[in-house]
Amino acid sequence: MANATISRPIQALRGYVTSLEAAVTLCLADPQPKAVHILRTTSRRIEAQLTLLSLLPNLPSYVEAAEKVQRRLRKIRRAAGQVRDFDVQIDLVSEQTNAGTKKDSRELRKVLKHRRREAADELVELLEGQQAKLTRSLESLVKALEPAEDLSLSATQLSGLVREWFAGRLAEGTAPDDPEWMHDLRKTAKAARYIAETAPSAARTLRKLAKHFESLQHSGGEWHDWMVLAEVAHEQLGRSSALTQAFCRRSRSAMTSYRARVDSIRADSISS
């Protein structure tokens, strides 16, 4: 069972393309939090799938088409990410509010909601300008890969590819205390998770591996969310605000937990 063919990368890519087109339509109609989240996540899944394809030999010529898709996706993902970050921050402010921070919390939520509306308007404007171009780029990519439509990978092959890729990216890190590197590692873990989840009915080893990467991703995401929110609160409320100080404490605590996760992975090199 471990070696059974379970992953068809090109077919999975087709599915993600269909999901992305639906997510774009939803966001154009009403960029609510769920629609924006789906748009951002699906964009990243396509990017992760292109990373997987880059690790495979003997594919038809598709790189030029993939680069066009990636350029367009990057713009959309970043715009969606801005909106999504505000959604997360608004929720975190509410979570941290208590009797002594209601006034600051109300002020900060007002600022964040205003910024969220502006970011959502920018996202919709971008999608309106990019939708047709993105659709053509995605169609060209899928067409270029049609000769490899039946490409398949076993659980062992897929697991080996994603482990080796992630280990290579992890080894590139020379400054584990650098926030930028820690943020990049979180995004790498997310891509590795999405690659491991490519198979529709993953083997136990792949499910375990995906959960491993997801745990690292979530740990890094929690740290990054609190860190950014602490910076926003400092900017809007000042360092002495009880809310700012609470966010800083949460950020430091989350960073400690995240660093411990990274150290653990470095130590065992993602053992099975």
VOSELO-985898 format. One record per residue (C-alpha): residue number from 1; residue in one letter; x, y, z. Coordinates in pm, whole numbers. Example, Ala and Ser with C-alpha at 12.3 -4.5 7.8 and 13.67 -1.06 7.14 Angstrom:
<sites>
<nuvex 1; lumtor A; px 1230; py -450; pz 780>
<nuvex 2; lumtor S; px 1367; py -106; pz 714>
</sites>
This chain:
<sites>
<nuvex 1; lumtor M; px 0; py 0; pz 0>
<nuvex 2; lumtor A; px 282; py 242; pz 80>
<nuvex 3; lumtor N; px 404; py 223; pz -279>
<nuvex 4; lumtor A; px 62; py 244; pz -444>
<nuvex 5; lumtor T; px 16; py 517; pz -702>
<nuvex 6; lumtor I; px -184; py 784; pz -523>
<nuvex 7; lumtor S; px -74; py 1123; pz -662>
<nuvex 8; lumtor R; px -144; py 1265; pz -1007>
<nuvex 9; lumtor P; px 22; py 1610; pz -1004>
<nuvex 10; lumtor I; px -118; py 1744; pz -1332>
<nuvex 11; lumtor Q; px -472; py 1639; pz -1249>
<nuvex 12; lumtor A; px -437; py 1793; pz -903>
<nuvex 13; lumtor L; px -319; py 2116; pz -1065>
<nuvex 14; lumtor R; px -630; py 2120; pz -1284>
<nuvex 15; lumtor G; px -846; py 2090; pz -975>
<nuvex 16; lumtor Y; px -670; py 2380; pz -805>
<nuvex 17; lumtor V; px -710; py 2595; pz -1117>
<nuvex 18; lumtor T; px -1086; py 2533; pz -1113>
<nuvex 19; lumtor S; px -1101; py 2620; pz -742>
<nuvex 20; lumtor L; px -901; py 2937; pz -797>
<nuvex 21; lumtor E; px -1130; py 3059; pz -1074>
<nuvex 22; lumtor A; px -1430; py 3003; pz -845>
<nuvex 23; lumtor A; px -1255; py 3188; pz -560>
<nuvex 24; lumtor V; px -1183; py 3486; pz -785>
<nuvex 25; lumtor T; px -1550; py 3503; pz -880>
<nuvex 26; lumtor L; px -1656; py 3490; pz -514>
<nuvex 27; lumtor C; px -1418; py 3768; pz -413>
<nuvex 28; lumtor L; px -1530; py 3989; pz -699>
<nuvex 29; lumtor A; px -1889; py 3948; pz -581>
<nuvex 30; lumtor D; px -1813; py 4009; pz -213>
<nuvex 31; lumtor P; px -1465; py 3985; pz -57>
<nuvex 32; lumtor Q; px -1581; py 3832; pz 270>
<nuvex 33; lumtor P; px -1322; py 3665; pz 498>
<nuvex 34; lumtor K; px -1398; py 3308; pz 385>
<nuvex 35; lumtor A; px -1379; py 3396; pz 14>
<nuvex 36; lumtor V; px -1050; py 3582; pz 62>
<nuvex 37; lumtor H; px -906; py 3294; pz 264>
<nuvex 38; lumtor I; px -995; py 3044; pz -10>
<nuvex 39; lumtor L; px -843; py 3270; pz -275>
<nuvex 40; lumtor R; px -518; py 3304; pz -84>
<nuvex 41; lumtor T; px -495; py 2935; pz 7>
<nuvex 42; lumtor T; px -573; py 2812; pz -344>
<nuvex 43; lumtor S; px -313; py 3049; pz -490>
<nuvex 44; lumtor R; px -54; py 2899; pz -258>
<nuvex 45; lumtor R; px -162; py 2545; pz -345>
<nuvex 46; lumtor I; px -103; py 2616; pz -713>
<nuvex 47; lumtor E; px 238; py 2765; pz -633>
<nuvex 48; lumtor A; px 321; py 2458; pz -424>
<nuvex 49; lumtor Q; px 213; py 2232; pz -708>
<nuvex 50; lumtor L; px 445; py 2417; pz -945>
<nuvex 51; lumtor T; px 725; py 2364; pz -694>
<nuvex 52; lumtor L; px 651; py 1991; pz -701>
<nuvex 53; lumtor L; px 655; py 1987; pz -1081>
<nuvex 54; lumtor S; px 994; py 2162; pz -1079>
<nuvex 55; lumtor L; px 1133; py 1860; pz -893>
<nuvex 56; lumtor L; px 1017; py 1612; pz -1157>
<nuvex 57; lumtor P; px 1219; py 1515; pz -1466>
<nuvex 58; lumtor N; px 1109; py 1476; pz -1828>
<nuvex 59; lumtor L; px 808; py 1706; pz -1823>
<nuvex 60; lumtor P; px 698; py 1886; pz -2141>
<nuvex 61; lumtor S; px 810; py 2245; pz -2185>
<nuvex 62; lumtor Y; px 594; py 2442; pz -1942>
<nuvex 63; lumtor V; px 833; py 2672; pz -1753>
<nuvex 64; lumtor E; px 754; py 2988; pz -1949>
<nuvex 65; lumtor A; px 380; py 2937; pz -1895>
<nuvex 66; lumtor A; px 439; py 2863; pz -1526>
<nuvex 67; lumtor E; px 640; py 3182; pz -1478>
<nuvex 68; lumtor K; px 355; py 3392; pz -1619>
<nuvex 69; lumtor V; px 109; py 3223; pz -1386>
<nuvex 70; lumtor Q; px 339; py 3273; pz -1088>
<nuvex 71; lumtor R; px 381; py 3644; pz -1161>
<nuvex 72; lumtor R; px 6; py 3697; pz -1169>
<nuvex 73; lumtor L; px -58; py 3474; pz -869>
<nuvex 74; lumtor R; px 204; py 3655; pz -665>
<nuvex 75; lumtor K; px 23; py 3988; pz -705>
<nuvex 76; lumtor I; px -315; py 3838; pz -622>
<nuvex 77; lumtor R; px -187; py 3633; pz -328>
<nuvex 78; lumtor R; px -16; py 3935; pz -172>
<nuvex 79; lumtor A; px -327; py 4150; pz -211>
<nuvex 80; lumtor A; px -545; py 3875; pz -64>
<nuvex 81; lumtor G; px -288; py 3827; pz 211>
<nuvex 82; lumtor Q; px -323; py 4190; pz 318>
<nuvex 83; lumtor V; px -698; py 4149; pz 358>
<nuvex 84; lumtor R; px -663; py 3814; pz 533>
<nuvex 85; lumtor D; px -407; py 3955; pz 776>
<nuvex 86; lumtor F; px -649; py 4228; pz 881>
<nuvex 87; lumtor D; px -923; py 3968; pz 933>
<nuvex 88; lumtor V; px -691; py 3770; pz 1161>
<nuvex 89; lumtor Q; px -576; py 4079; pz 1348>
<nuvex 90; lumtor I; px -932; py 4196; pz 1415>
<nuvex 91; lumtor D; px -1013; py 3854; pz 1563>
<nuvex 92; lumtor L; px -698; py 3856; pz 1777>
<nuvex 93; lumtor V; px -778; py 4200; pz 1919>
<nuvex 94; lumtor S; px -1121; py 4075; pz 2023>
<nuvex 95; lumtor E; px -964; py 3765; pz 2177>
<nuvex 96; lumtor Q; px -724; py 3971; pz 2390>
<nuvex 97; lumtor T; px -976; py 4235; pz 2503>
<nuvex 98; lumtor N; px -1062; py 4255; pz 2873>
<nuvex 99; lumtor A; px -1215; py 4509; pz 3109>
<nuvex 100; lumtor G; px -898; py 4717; pz 3122>
<nuvex 101; lumtor T; px -836; py 4733; pz 2747>
<nuvex 102; lumtor K; px -1182; py 4796; pz 2600>
<nuvex 103; lumtor K; px -1111; py 5154; pz 2494>
<nuvex 104; lumtor D; px -782; py 5073; pz 2322>
<nuvex 105; lumtor S; px -936; py 4762; pz 2170>
<nuvex 106; lumtor R; px -1225; py 4960; pz 2025>
<nuvex 107; lumtor E; px -986; py 5218; pz 1877>
<nuvex 108; lumtor L; px -758; py 4956; pz 1729>
<nuvex 109; lumtor R; px -1042; py 4754; pz 1576>
<nuvex 110; lumtor K; px -1175; py 5071; pz 1414>
<nuvex 111; lumtor V; px -837; py 5134; pz 1251>
<nuvex 112; lumtor L; px -800; py 4773; pz 1138>
<nuvex 113; lumtor K; px -1151; py 4758; pz 992>
<nuvex 114; lumtor H; px -1085; py 5076; pz 794>
<nuvex 115; lumtor R; px -760; py 4934; pz 659>
<nuvex 116; lumtor R; px -937; py 4608; pz 581>
<nuvex 117; lumtor R; px -1198; py 4788; pz 370>
<nuvex 118; lumtor E; px -926; py 4971; pz 177>
<nuvex 119; lumtor A; px -730; py 4650; pz 120>
<nuvex 120; lumtor A; px -1045; py 4466; pz 8>
<nuvex 121; lumtor D; px -1123; py 4743; pz -243>
<nuvex 122; lumtor E; px -767; py 4716; pz -378>
<nuvex 123; lumtor L; px -801; py 4339; pz -405>
<nuvex 124; lumtor V; px -1125; py 4367; pz -602>
<nuvex 125; lumtor E; px -971; py 4629; pz -830>
<nuvex 126; lumtor L; px -673; py 4402; pz -893>
<nuvex 127; lumtor L; px -893; py 4101; pz -964>
<nuvex 128; lumtor E; px -1103; py 4300; pz -1209>
<nuvex 129; lumtor G; px -790; py 4392; pz -1402>
<nuvex 130; lumtor Q; px -625; py 4050; pz -1377>
<nuvex 131; lumtor Q; px -908; py 3797; pz -1407>
<nuvex 132; lumtor A; px -906; py 3757; pz -1786>
<nuvex 133; lumtor K; px -525; py 3758; pz -1805>
<nuvex 134; lumtor L; px -498; py 3507; pz -1522>
<nuvex 135; lumtor T; px -750; py 3277; pz -1689>
<nuvex 136; lumtor R; px -553; py 3281; pz -2015>
<nuvex 137; lumtor S; px -225; py 3217; pz -1833>
<nuvex 138; lumtor L; px -373; py 2924; pz -1641>
<nuvex 139; lumtor E; px -522; py 2777; pz -1959>
<nuvex 140; lumtor S; px -183; py 2801; pz -2131>
<nuvex 141; lumtor L; px -14; py 2630; pz -1837>
<nuvex 142; lumtor V; px -261; py 2342; pz -1825>
<nuvex 143; lumtor K; px -240; py 2299; pz -2203>
<nuvex 144; lumtor A; px 141; py 2288; pz -2192>
<nuvex 145; lumtor L; px 123; py 2008; pz -1935>
<nuvex 146; lumtor E; px -141; py 1802; pz -2115>
<nuvex 147; lumtor P; px 114; py 1548; pz -2250>
<nuvex 148; lumtor A; px 196; py 1460; pz -1887>
<nuvex 149; lumtor E; px -169; py 1435; pz -1780>
<nuvex 150; lumtor D; px -128; py 1076; pz -1661>
<nuvex 151; lumtor L; px 188; py 1140; pz -1461>
<nuvex 152; lumtor S; px 164; py 964; pz -1126>
<nuvex 153; lumtor L; px 369; py 931; pz -809>
<nuvex 154; lumtor S; px 366; py 673; pz -534>
<nuvex 155; lumtor A; px 346; py 769; pz -169>
<nuvex 156; lumtor T; px 713; py 680; pz -132>
<nuvex 157; lumtor Q; px 814; py 900; pz -426>
<nuvex 158; lumtor L; px 607; py 1197; pz -313>
<nuvex 159; lumtor S; px 725; py 1167; pz 46>
<nuvex 160; lumtor G; px 1088; py 1149; pz -63>
<nuvex 161; lumtor L; px 1057; py 1452; pz -290>
<nuvex 162; lumtor V; px 897; py 1677; pz -31>
<nuvex 163; lumtor R; px 1131; py 1568; pz 247>
<nuvex 164; lumtor E; px 1438; py 1635; pz 35>
<nuvex 165; lumtor W; px 1307; py 1970; pz -86>
<nuvex 166; lumtor F; px 1220; py 2091; pz 262>
<nuvex 167; lumtor A; px 1549; py 1969; pz 408>
<nuvex 168; lumtor G; px 1733; py 2166; pz 140>
<nuvex 169; lumtor R; px 1541; py 2482; pz 221>
<nuvex 170; lumtor L; px 1596; py 2430; pz 593>
<nuvex 171; lumtor A; px 1970; py 2388; pz 540>
<nuvex 172; lumtor E; px 1984; py 2722; pz 361>
<nuvex 173; lumtor G; px 1892; py 2901; pz 684>
<nuvex 174; lumtor T; px 2199; py 3051; pz 847>
<nuvex 175; lumtor A; px 2026; py 3289; pz 1088>
<nuvex 176; lumtor P; px 1754; py 3107; pz 1284>
<nuvex 177; lumtor D; px 1701; py 3416; pz 1503>
<nuvex 178; lumtor D; px 1635; py 3637; pz 1201>
<nuvex 179; lumtor P; px 1258; py 3714; pz 1188>
<nuvex 180; lumtor E; px 1264; py 3731; pz 809>
<nuvex 181; lumtor W; px 1418; py 3383; pz 783>
<nuvex 182; lumtor M; px 1172; py 3247; pz 1039>
<nuvex 183; lumtor H; px 886; py 3395; pz 838>
<nuvex 184; lumtor D; px 1022; py 3241; pz 517>
<nuvex 185; lumtor L; px 1052; py 2903; pz 688>
<nuvex 186; lumtor R; px 687; py 2919; pz 787>
<nuvex 187; lumtor K; px 593; py 2973; pz 422>
<nuvex 188; lumtor T; px 821; py 2688; pz 318>
<nuvex 189; lumtor A; px 651; py 2457; pz 568>
<nuvex 190; lumtor K; px 313; py 2558; pz 426>
<nuvex 191; lumtor A; px 426; py 2475; pz 71>
<nuvex 192; lumtor A; px 567; py 2141; pz 188>
<nuvex 193; lumtor R; px 237; py 2063; pz 359>
<nuvex 194; lumtor Y; px 43; py 2139; pz 42>
<nuvex 195; lumtor I; px 275; py 1919; pz -164>
<nuvex 196; lumtor A; px 229; py 1633; pz 82>
<nuvex 197; lumtor E; px -148; py 1682; pz 59>
<nuvex 198; lumtor T; px -147; py 1656; pz -321>
<nuvex 199; lumtor A; px -282; py 1302; pz -317>
<nuvex 200; lumtor P; px -661; py 1284; pz -277>
<nuvex 201; lumtor S; px -638; py 985; pz -44>
<nuvex 202; lumtor A; px -294; py 1007; pz 108>
<nuvex 203; lumtor A; px -117; py 714; pz 267>
<nuvex 204; lumtor R; px -59; py 722; pz 640>
<nuvex 205; lumtor T; px 303; py 833; pz 598>
<nuvex 206; lumtor L; px 198; py 1130; pz 387>
<nuvex 207; lumtor R; px -81; py 1230; pz 625>
<nuvex 208; lumtor K; px 169; py 1220; pz 910>
<nuvex 209; lumtor L; px 418; py 1427; pz 711>
<nuvex 210; lumtor A; px 154; py 1684; pz 615>
<nuvex 211; lumtor K; px 53; py 1718; pz 981>
<nuvex 212; lumtor H; px 417; py 1765; pz 1073>
<nuvex 213; lumtor F; px 454; py 2056; pz 832>
<nuvex 214; lumtor E; px 115; py 2196; pz 931>
<nuvex 215; lumtor S; px 220; py 2206; pz 1295>
<nuvex 216; lumtor L; px 531; py 2404; pz 1206>
<nuvex 217; lumtor Q; px 331; py 2633; pz 979>
<nuvex 218; lumtor H; px 74; py 2708; pz 1248>
<nuvex 219; lumtor S; px 340; py 2768; pz 1512>
<nuvex 220; lumtor G; px 517; py 3016; pz 1286>
<nuvex 221; lumtor G; px 189; py 3174; pz 1182>
<nuvex 222; lumtor E; px 85; py 3237; pz 1541>
<nuvex 223; lumtor W; px 414; py 3408; pz 1614>
<nuvex 224; lumtor H; px 397; py 3622; pz 1300>
<nuvex 225; lumtor D; px 36; py 3727; pz 1359>
<nuvex 226; lumtor W; px 106; py 3842; pz 1715>
<nuvex 227; lumtor M; px 431; py 4013; pz 1613>
<nuvex 228; lumtor V; px 261; py 4216; pz 1338>
<nuvex 229; lumtor L; px -31; py 4302; pz 1565>
<nuvex 230; lumtor A; px 211; py 4420; pz 1836>
<nuvex 231; lumtor E; px 374; py 4650; pz 1580>
<nuvex 232; lumtor V; px 37; py 4790; pz 1470>
<nuvex 233; lumtor A; px -70; py 4846; pz 1831>
<nuvex 234; lumtor H; px 259; py 5019; pz 1909>
<nuvex 235; lumtor E; px 207; py 5248; pz 1611>
<nuvex 236; lumtor Q; px -156; py 5331; pz 1696>
<nuvex 237; lumtor L; px -169; py 5313; pz 2075>
<nuvex 238; lumtor G; px 189; py 5363; pz 2189>
<nuvex 239; lumtor R; px 426; py 5140; pz 2381>
<nuvex 240; lumtor S; px 265; py 5208; pz 2719>
<nuvex 241; lumtor S; px -77; py 5077; pz 2617>
<nuvex 242; lumtor A; px -178; py 4766; pz 2812>
<nuvex 243; lumtor L; px -299; py 4616; pz 2486>
<nuvex 244; lumtor T; px 34; py 4678; pz 2314>
<nuvex 245; lumtor Q; px 218; py 4518; pz 2604>
<nuvex 246; lumtor A; px -17; py 4217; pz 2600>
<nuvex 247; lumtor F; px 47; py 4166; pz 2228>
<nuvex 248; lumtor C; px 422; py 4192; pz 2281>
<nuvex 249; lumtor R; px 405; py 3923; pz 2549>
<nuvex 250; lumtor R; px 203; py 3696; pz 2322>
<nuvex 251; lumtor S; px 452; py 3758; pz 2041>
<nuvex 252; lumtor R; px 751; py 3668; pz 2258>
<nuvex 253; lumtor S; px 580; py 3355; pz 2391>
<nuvex 254; lumtor A; px 481; py 3244; pz 2040>
<nuvex 255; lumtor M; px 833; py 3305; pz 1913>
<nuvex 256; lumtor T; px 976; py 3087; pz 2190>
<nuvex 257; lumtor S; px 740; py 2804; pz 2096>
<nuvex 258; lumtor Y; px 812; py 2845; pz 1726>
<nuvex 259; lumtor R; px 1188; py 2846; pz 1776>
<nuvex 260; lumtor A; px 1159; py 2527; pz 1981>
<nuvex 261; lumtor R; px 969; py 2365; pz 1693>
<nuvex 262; lumtor V; px 1236; py 2470; pz 1446>
<nuvex 263; lumtor D; px 1516; py 2344; pz 1672>
<nuvex 264; lumtor S; px 1336; py 2011; pz 1706>
<nuvex 265; lumtor I; px 1306; py 1973; pz 1331>
<nuvex 266; lumtor R; px 1670; py 2066; pz 1281>
<nuvex 267; lumtor A; px 1765; py 1800; pz 1536>
<nuvex 268; lumtor D; px 1571; py 1511; pz 1388>
<nuvex 269; lumtor S; px 1575; py 1622; pz 1021>
<nuvex 270; lumtor I; px 1205; py 1534; pz 994>
<nuvex 271; lumtor S; px 1240; py 1175; pz 1102>
<nuvex 272; lumtor S; px 963; py 937; pz 1002>
</sites>
